[in-house]
């Protein structure tokens, strides 16, 4: 099963995921990332104080190829 890495970035700063997680496929990795966006937003807020407004999660595979990116949302904002 493939391993996926969830990196936080604001376009300038990148917080790498050195451990990664194993999922059956990219769809399962996306489901996990979507469920975790609030936690990622809180983590990003520690670095920029803006509740993750400019941060995103870049998910890459074992070869380093970007699979997808999710924009973080501010905690408390409606999800669309």
Phi and psi restraints in degrees (range 20) as a CNS / XPLOR table:
assign (resid 1 and name C) (resid 2 and name N)
       (resid 2 and name CA) (resid 2 and name C) 1.0 -75.9 20.0 2
assign (resid 2 and name N) (resid 2 and name CA)
       (resid 2 and name C) (resid 3 and name N) 1.0 152.5 20.0 2
assign (resid 2 and name C) (resid 3 and name N)
       (resid 3 and name CA) (resid 3 and name C) 1.0 -104.8 20.0 2
assign (resid 3 and name N) (resid 3 and name CA)
       (resid 3 and name C) (resid 4 and name N) 1.0 140.4 20.0 2
assign (resid 3 and name C) (resid 4 and name N)
       (resid 4 and name CA) (resid 4 and name C) 1.0 -123.5 20.0 2
assign (resid 4 and name N) (resid 4 and name CA)
       (resid 4 and name C) (resid 5 and name N) 1.0 145.8 20.0 2
assign (resid 4 and name C) (resid 5 and name N)
       (resid 5 and name CA) (resid 5 and name C) 1.0 -117.0 20.0 2
assign (resid 5 and name N) (resid 5 and name CA)
       (resid 5 and name C) (resid 6 and name N) 1.0 135.1 20.0 2
assign (resid 5 and name C) (resid 6 and name N)
       (resid 6 and name CA) (resid 6 and name C) 1.0 -111.8 20.0 2
assign (resid 6 and name N) (resid 6 and name CA)
       (resid 6 and name C) (resid 7 and name N) 1.0 100.7 20.0 2
assign (resid 6 and name C) (resid 7 and name N)
       (resid 7 and name CA) (resid 7 and name C) 1.0 -102.6 20.0 2
assign (resid 7 and name N) (resid 7 and name CA)
       (resid 7 and name C) (resid 8 and name N) 1.0 134.1 20.0 2
assign (resid 7 and name C) (resid 8 and name N)
       (resid 8 and name CA) (resid 8 and name C) 1.0 -89.3 20.0 2
assign (resid 8 and name N) (resid 8 and name CA)
       (resid 8 and name C) (resid 9 and name N) 1.0 138.8 20.0 2
assign (resid 8 and name C) (resid 9 and name N)
       (resid 9 and name CA) (resid 9 and name C) 1.0 -151.8 20.0 2
assign (resid 9 and name N) (resid 9 and name CA)
       (resid 9 and name C) (resid 10 and name N) 1.0 149.7 20.0 2
assign (resid 9 and name C) (resid 10 and name N)
       (resid 10 and name CA) (resid 10 and name C) 1.0 -113.6 20.0 2
assign (resid 10 and name N) (resid 10 and name CA)
       (resid 10 and name C) (resid 11 and name N) 1.0 13.4 20.0 2
assign (resid 10 and name C) (resid 11 and name N)
       (resid 11 and name CA) (resid 11 and name C) 1.0 96.6 20.0 2
assign (resid 11 and name N) (resid 11 and name CA)
       (resid 11 and name C) (resid 12 and name N) 1.0 -24.8 20.0 2
assign (resid 11 and name C) (resid 12 and name N)
       (resid 12 and name CA) (resid 12 and name C) 1.0 -114.8 20.0 2
assign (resid 12 and name N) (resid 12 and name CA)
       (resid 12 and name C) (resid 13 and name N) 1.0 -46.0 20.0 2
assign (resid 12 and name C) (resid 13 and name N)
       (resid 13 and name CA) (resid 13 and name C) 1.0 -102.5 20.0 2
assign (resid 13 and name N) (resid 13 and name CA)
       (resid 13 and name C) (resid 14 and name N) 1.0 138.3 20.0 2
assign (resid 13 and name C) (resid 14 and name N)
       (resid 14 and name CA) (resid 14 and name C) 1.0 -126.0 20.0 2
assign (resid 14 and name N) (resid 14 and name CA)
       (resid 14 and name C) (resid 15 and name N) 1.0 129.9 20.0 2
assign (resid 14 and name C) (resid 15 and name N)
       (resid 15 and name CA) (resid 15 and name C) 1.0 -106.3 20.0 2
assign (resid 15 and name N) (resid 15 and name CA)
       (resid 15 and name C) (resid 16 and name N) 1.0 104.6 20.0 2
assign (resid 15 and name C) (resid 16 and name N)
       (resid 16 and name CA) (resid 16 and name C) 1.0 -74.6 20.0 2
assign (resid 16 and name N) (resid 16 and name CA)
       (resid 16 and name C) (resid 17 and name N) 1.0 153.6 20.0 2
assign (resid 16 and name C) (resid 17 and name N)
       (resid 17 and name CA) (resid 17 and name C) 1.0 -101.4 20.0 2
assign (resid 17 and name N) (resid 17 and name CA)
       (resid 17 and name C) (resid 18 and name N) 1.0 107.8 20.0 2
assign (resid 17 and name C) (resid 18 and name N)
       (resid 18 and name CA) (resid 18 and name C) 1.0 -88.6 20.0 2
assign (resid 18 and name N) (resid 18 and name CA)
       (resid 18 and name C) (resid 19 and name N) 1.0 -13.2 20.0 2
assign (resid 18 and name C) (resid 19 and name N)
       (resid 19 and name CA) (resid 19 and name C) 1.0 -98.4 20.0 2
assign (resid 19 and name N) (resid 19 and name CA)
       (resid 19 and name C) (resid 20 and name N) 1.0 -42.1 20.0 2
assign (resid 19 and name C) (resid 20 and name N)
       (resid 20 and name CA) (resid 20 and name C) 1.0 69.6 20.0 2
assign (resid 20 and name N) (resid 20 and name CA)
       (resid 20 and name C) (resid 21 and name N) 1.0 170.0 20.0 2
assign (resid 20 and name C) (resid 21 and name N)
       (resid 21 and name CA) (resid 21 and name C) 1.0 -136.8 20.0 2
assign (resid 21 and name N) (resid 21 and name CA)
       (resid 21 and name C) (resid 22 and name N) 1.0 147.0 20.0 2
assign (resid 21 and name C) (resid 22 and name N)
       (resid 22 and name CA) (resid 22 and name C) 1.0 -94.5 20.0 2
assign (resid 22 and name N) (resid 22 and name CA)
       (resid 22 and name C) (resid 23 and name N) 1.0 130.4 20.0 2
assign (resid 22 and name C) (resid 23 and name N)
       (resid 23 and name CA) (resid 23 and name C) 1.0 -134.7 20.0 2
assign (resid 23 and name N) (resid 23 and name CA)
       (resid 23 and name C) (resid 24 and name N) 1.0 160.5 20.0 2
assign (resid 23 and name C) (resid 24 and name N)
       (resid 24 and name CA) (resid 24 and name C) 1.0 -66.3 20.0 2
assign (resid 24 and name N) (resid 24 and name CA)
       (resid 24 and name C) (resid 25 and name N) 1.0 -32.9 20.0 2
assign (resid 24 and name C) (resid 25 and name N)
       (resid 25 and name CA) (resid 25 and name C) 1.0 -165.0 20.0 2
assign (resid 25 and name N) (resid 25 and name CA)
       (resid 25 and name C) (resid 26 and name N) 1.0 179.9 20.0 2
assign (resid 25 and name C) (resid 26 and name N)
       (resid 26 and name CA) (resid 26 and name C) 1.0 -65.0 20.0 2
assign (resid 26 and name N) (resid 26 and name CA)
       (resid 26 and name C) (resid 27 and name N) 1.0 -32.7 20.0 2
assign (resid 26 and name C) (resid 27 and name N)
       (resid 27 and name CA) (resid 27 and name C) 1.0 -63.6 20.0 2
assign (resid 27 and name N) (resid 27 and name CA)
       (resid 27 and name C) (resid 28 and name N) 1.0 -40.0 20.0 2
assign (resid 27 and name C) (resid 28 and name N)
       (resid 28 and name CA) (resid 28 and name C) 1.0 -68.0 20.0 2
assign (resid 28 and name N) (resid 28 and name CA)
       (resid 28 and name C) (resid 29 and name N) 1.0 -37.8 20.0 2
assign (resid 28 and name C) (resid 29 and name N)
       (resid 29 and name CA) (resid 29 and name C) 1.0 -65.0 20.0 2
assign (resid 29 and name N) (resid 29 and name CA)
       (resid 29 and name C) (resid 30 and name N) 1.0 -40.1 20.0 2
assign (resid 29 and name C) (resid 30 and name N)
       (resid 30 and name CA) (resid 30 and name C) 1.0 -64.1 20.0 2
assign (resid 30 and name N) (resid 30 and name CA)
       (resid 30 and name C) (resid 31 and name N) 1.0 -42.5 20.0 2
assign (resid 30 and name C) (resid 31 and name N)
       (resid 31 and name CA) (resid 31 and name C) 1.0 -59.2 20.0 2
assign (resid 31 and name N) (resid 31 and name CA)
       (resid 31 and name C) (resid 32 and name N) 1.0 -43.4 20.0 2
assign (resid 31 and name C) (resid 32 and name N)
       (resid 32 and name CA) (resid 32 and name C) 1.0 -63.9 20.0 2
assign (resid 32 and name N) (resid 32 and name CA)
       (resid 32 and name C) (resid 33 and name N) 1.0 -47.1 20.0 2
assign (resid 32 and name C) (resid 33 and name N)
       (resid 33 and name CA) (resid 33 and name C) 1.0 -61.6 20.0 2
assign (resid 33 and name N) (resid 33 and name CA)
       (resid 33 and name C) (resid 34 and name N) 1.0 -41.1 20.0 2
assign (resid 33 and name C) (resid 34 and name N)
       (resid 34 and name CA) (resid 34 and name C) 1.0 -62.9 20.0 2
assign (resid 34 and name N) (resid 34 and name CA)
       (resid 34 and name C) (resid 35 and name N) 1.0 -42.1 20.0 2
assign (resid 34 and name C) (resid 35 and name N)
       (resid 35 and name CA) (resid 35 and name C) 1.0 -66.2 20.0 2
assign (resid 35 and name N) (resid 35 and name CA)
       (resid 35 and name C) (resid 36 and name N) 1.0 -24.6 20.0 2
assign (resid 35 and name C) (resid 36 and name N)
       (resid 36 and name CA) (resid 36 and name C) 1.0 -99.9 20.0 2
assign (resid 36 and name N) (resid 36 and name CA)
       (resid 36 and name C) (resid 37 and name N) 1.0 4.3 20.0 2
assign (resid 36 and name C) (resid 37 and name N)
       (resid 37 and name CA) (resid 37 and name C) 1.0 -60.4 20.0 2
assign (resid 37 and name N) (resid 37 and name CA)
       (resid 37 and name C) (resid 38 and name N) 1.0 -34.2 20.0 2
assign (resid 37 and name C) (resid 38 and name N)
       (resid 38 and name CA) (resid 38 and name C) 1.0 -66.4 20.0 2
assign (resid 38 and name N) (resid 38 and name CA)
       (resid 38 and name C) (resid 39 and name N) 1.0 -40.8 20.0 2
assign (resid 38 and name C) (resid 39 and name N)
       (resid 39 and name CA) (resid 39 and name C) 1.0 -65.1 20.0 2
assign (resid 39 and name N) (resid 39 and name CA)
       (resid 39 and name C) (resid 40 and name N) 1.0 -41.5 20.0 2
assign (resid 39 and name C) (resid 40 and name N)
       (resid 40 and name CA) (resid 40 and name C) 1.0 -62.3 20.0 2
assign (resid 40 and name N) (resid 40 and name CA)
       (resid 40 and name C) (resid 41 and name N) 1.0 -40.2 20.0 2
assign (resid 40 and name C) (resid 41 and name N)
       (resid 41 and name CA) (resid 41 and name C) 1.0 -62.2 20.0 2
assign (resid 41 and name N) (resid 41 and name CA)
       (resid 41 and name C) (resid 42 and name N) 1.0 -42.5 20.0 2
assign (resid 41 and name C) (resid 42 and name N)
       (resid 42 and name CA) (resid 42 and name C) 1.0 -63.7 20.0 2
assign (resid 42 and name N) (resid 42 and name CA)
       (resid 42 and name C) (resid 43 and name N) 1.0 -40.0 20.0 2
assign (resid 42 and name C) (resid 43 and name N)
       (resid 43 and name CA) (resid 43 and name C) 1.0 -64.8 20.0 2
assign (resid 43 and name N) (resid 43 and name CA)
       (resid 43 and name C) (resid 44 and name N) 1.0 -44.5 20.0 2
assign (resid 43 and name C) (resid 44 and name N)
       (resid 44 and name CA) (resid 44 and name C) 1.0 -63.3 20.0 2
assign (resid 44 and name N) (resid 44 and name CA)
       (resid 44 and name C) (resid 45 and name N) 1.0 -35.2 20.0 2
assign (resid 44 and name C) (resid 45 and name N)
       (resid 45 and name CA) (resid 45 and name C) 1.0 -61.7 20.0 2
assign (resid 45 and name N) (resid 45 and name CA)
       (resid 45 and name C) (resid 46 and name N) 1.0 -26.9 20.0 2
assign (resid 45 and name C) (resid 46 and name N)
       (resid 46 and name CA) (resid 46 and name C) 1.0 -64.9 20.0 2
assign (resid 46 and name N) (resid 46 and name CA)
       (resid 46 and name C) (resid 47 and name N) 1.0 -25.3 20.0 2
assign (resid 46 and name C) (resid 47 and name N)
       (resid 47 and name CA) (resid 47 and name C) 1.0 -94.9 20.0 2
assign (resid 47 and name N) (resid 47 and name CA)
       (resid 47 and name C) (resid 48 and name N) 1.0 -33.1 20.0 2
assign (resid 47 and name C) (resid 48 and name N)
       (resid 48 and name CA) (resid 48 and name C) 1.0 -122.8 20.0 2
assign (resid 48 and name N) (resid 48 and name CA)
       (resid 48 and name C) (resid 49 and name N) 1.0 -6.8 20.0 2
assign (resid 48 and name C) (resid 49 and name N)
       (resid 49 and name CA) (resid 49 and name C) 1.0 69.0 20.0 2
assign (resid 49 and name N) (resid 49 and name CA)
       (resid 49 and name C) (resid 50 and name N) 1.0 12.0 20.0 2
assign (resid 49 and name C) (resid 50 and name N)
       (resid 50 and name CA) (resid 50 and name C) 1.0 -117.9 20.0 2
assign (resid 50 and name N) (resid 50 and name CA)
       (resid 50 and name C) (resid 51 and name N) 1.0 29.1 20.0 2
assign (resid 50 and name C) (resid 51 and name N)
       (resid 51 and name CA) (resid 51 and name C) 1.0 53.6 20.0 2
assign (resid 51 and name N) (resid 51 and name CA)
       (resid 51 and name C) (resid 52 and name N) 1.0 34.9 20.0 2
assign (resid 51 and name C) (resid 52 and name N)
       (resid 52 and name CA) (resid 52 and name C) 1.0 75.1 20.0 2
assign (resid 52 and name N) (resid 52 and name CA)
       (resid 52 and name C) (resid 53 and name N) 1.0 14.9 20.0 2
assign (resid 52 and name C) (resid 53 and name N)
       (resid 53 and name CA) (resid 53 and name C) 1.0 -54.7 20.0 2
assign (resid 53 and name N) (resid 53 and name CA)
       (resid 53 and name C) (resid 54 and name N) 1.0 -38.9 20.0 2
assign (resid 53 and name C) (resid 54 and name N)
       (resid 54 and name CA) (resid 54 and name C) 1.0 -103.6 20.0 2
assign (resid 54 and name N) (resid 54 and name CA)
       (resid 54 and name C) (resid 55 and name N) 1.0 8.3 20.0 2
assign (resid 54 and name C) (resid 55 and name N)
       (resid 55 and name CA) (resid 55 and name C) 1.0 -98.3 20.0 2
assign (resid 55 and name N) (resid 55 and name CA)
       (resid 55 and name C) (resid 56 and name N) 1.0 153.8 20.0 2
assign (resid 55 and name C) (resid 56 and name N)
       (resid 56 and name CA) (resid 56 and name C) 1.0 -140.0 20.0 2
assign (resid 56 and name N) (resid 56 and name CA)
       (resid 56 and name C) (resid 57 and name N) 1.0 164.9 20.0 2
assign (resid 56 and name C) (resid 57 and name N)
       (resid 57 and name CA) (resid 57 and name C) 1.0 -108.1 20.0 2
assign (resid 57 and name N) (resid 57 and name CA)
       (resid 57 and name C) (resid 58 and name N) 1.0 118.5 20.0 2
assign (resid 57 and name C) (resid 58 and name N)
       (resid 58 and name CA) (resid 58 and name C) 1.0 -99.3 20.0 2
assign (resid 58 and name N) (resid 58 and name CA)
       (resid 58 and name C) (resid 59 and name N) 1.0 124.3 20.0 2
assign (resid 58 and name C) (resid 59 and name N)
       (resid 59 and name CA) (resid 59 and name C) 1.0 -105.0 20.0 2
assign (resid 59 and name N) (resid 59 and name CA)
       (resid 59 and name C) (resid 60 and name N) 1.0 124.6 20.0 2
assign (resid 59 and name C) (resid 60 and name N)
       (resid 60 and name CA) (resid 60 and name C) 1.0 -121.8 20.0 2
assign (resid 60 and name N) (resid 60 and name CA)
       (resid 60 and name C) (resid 61 and name N) 1.0 154.7 20.0 2
assign (resid 60 and name C) (resid 61 and name N)
       (resid 61 and name CA) (resid 61 and name C) 1.0 -90.1 20.0 2
assign (resid 61 and name N) (resid 61 and name CA)
       (resid 61 and name C) (resid 62 and name N) 1.0 -174.0 20.0 2
assign (resid 61 and name C) (resid 62 and name N)
       (resid 62 and name CA) (resid 62 and name C) 1.0 -62.8 20.0 2
assign (resid 62 and name N) (resid 62 and name CA)
       (resid 62 and name C) (resid 63 and name N) 1.0 -23.8 20.0 2
assign (resid 62 and name C) (resid 63 and name N)
       (resid 63 and name CA) (resid 63 and name C) 1.0 -89.2 20.0 2
assign (resid 63 and name N) (resid 63 and name CA)
       (resid 63 and name C) (resid 64 and name N) 1.0 -2.2 20.0 2
assign (resid 63 and name C) (resid 64 and name N)
       (resid 64 and name CA) (resid 64 and name C) 1.0 88.0 20.0 2
assign (resid 64 and name N) (resid 64 and name CA)
       (resid 64 and name C) (resid 65 and name N) 1.0 6.9 20.0 2
assign (resid 64 and name C) (resid 65 and name N)
       (resid 65 and name CA) (resid 65 and name C) 1.0 -80.4 20.0 2
assign (resid 65 and name N) (resid 65 and name CA)
       (resid 65 and name C) (resid 66 and name N) 1.0 129.1 20.0 2
assign (resid 65 and name C) (resid 66 and name N)
       (resid 66 and name CA) (resid 66 and name C) 1.0 -68.1 20.0 2
assign (resid 66 and name N) (resid 66 and name CA)
       (resid 66 and name C) (resid 67 and name N) 1.0 126.4 20.0 2
assign (resid 66 and name C) (resid 67 and name N)
       (resid 67 and name CA) (resid 67 and name C) 1.0 -94.0 20.0 2
assign (resid 67 and name N) (resid 67 and name CA)
       (resid 67 and name C) (resid 68 and name N) 1.0 -44.5 20.0 2
assign (resid 67 and name C) (resid 68 and name N)
       (resid 68 and name CA) (resid 68 and name C) 1.0 -166.1 20.0 2
assign (resid 68 and name N) (resid 68 and name CA)
       (resid 68 and name C) (resid 69 and name N) 1.0 167.3 20.0 2
assign (resid 68 and name C) (resid 69 and name N)
       (resid 69 and name CA) (resid 69 and name C) 1.0 -131.5 20.0 2
assign (resid 69 and name N) (resid 69 and name CA)
       (resid 69 and name C) (resid 70 and name N) 1.0 137.6 20.0 2
assign (resid 69 and name C) (resid 70 and name N)
       (resid 70 and name CA) (resid 70 and name C) 1.0 -119.1 20.0 2
assign (resid 70 and name N) (resid 70 and name CA)
       (resid 70 and name C) (resid 71 and name N) 1.0 128.2 20.0 2
assign (resid 70 and name C) (resid 71 and name N)
       (resid 71 and name CA) (resid 71 and name C) 1.0 -75.7 20.0 2
assign (resid 71 and name N) (resid 71 and name CA)
       (resid 71 and name C) (resid 72 and name N) 1.0 132.9 20.0 2
assign (resid 71 and name C) (resid 72 and name N)
       (resid 72 and name CA) (resid 72 and name C) 1.0 -75.2 20.0 2
assign (resid 72 and name N) (resid 72 and name CA)
       (resid 72 and name C) (resid 73 and name N) 1.0 150.5 20.0 2
assign (resid 72 and name C) (resid 73 and name N)
       (resid 73 and name CA) (resid 73 and name C) 1.0 -112.6 20.0 2
assign (resid 73 and name N) (resid 73 and name CA)
       (resid 73 and name C) (resid 74 and name N) 1.0 151.7 20.0 2
assign (resid 73 and name C) (resid 74 and name N)
       (resid 74 and name CA) (resid 74 and name C) 1.0 -68.0 20.0 2
assign (resid 74 and name N) (resid 74 and name CA)
       (resid 74 and name C) (resid 75 and name N) 1.0 137.7 20.0 2
assign (resid 74 and name C) (resid 75 and name N)
       (resid 75 and name CA) (resid 75 and name C) 1.0 -55.4 20.0 2
assign (resid 75 and name N) (resid 75 and name CA)
       (resid 75 and name C) (resid 76 and name N) 1.0 137.1 20.0 2
assign (resid 75 and name C) (resid 76 and name N)
       (resid 76 and name CA) (resid 76 and name C) 1.0 92.5 20.0 2
assign (resid 76 and name N) (resid 76 and name CA)
       (resid 76 and name C) (resid 77 and name N) 1.0 -13.2 20.0 2
assign (resid 76 and name C) (resid 77 and name N)
       (resid 77 and name CA) (resid 77 and name C) 1.0 -80.5 20.0 2
assign (resid 77 and name N) (resid 77 and name CA)
       (resid 77 and name C) (resid 78 and name N) 1.0 147.2 20.0 2
assign (resid 77 and name C) (resid 78 and name N)
       (resid 78 and name CA) (resid 78 and name C) 1.0 -66.9 20.0 2
assign (resid 78 and name N) (resid 78 and name CA)
       (resid 78 and name C) (resid 79 and name N) 1.0 140.7 20.0 2
assign (resid 78 and name C) (resid 79 and name N)
       (resid 79 and name CA) (resid 79 and name C) 1.0 -88.1 20.0 2
assign (resid 79 and name N) (resid 79 and name CA)
       (resid 79 and name C) (resid 80 and name N) 1.0 137.4 20.0 2
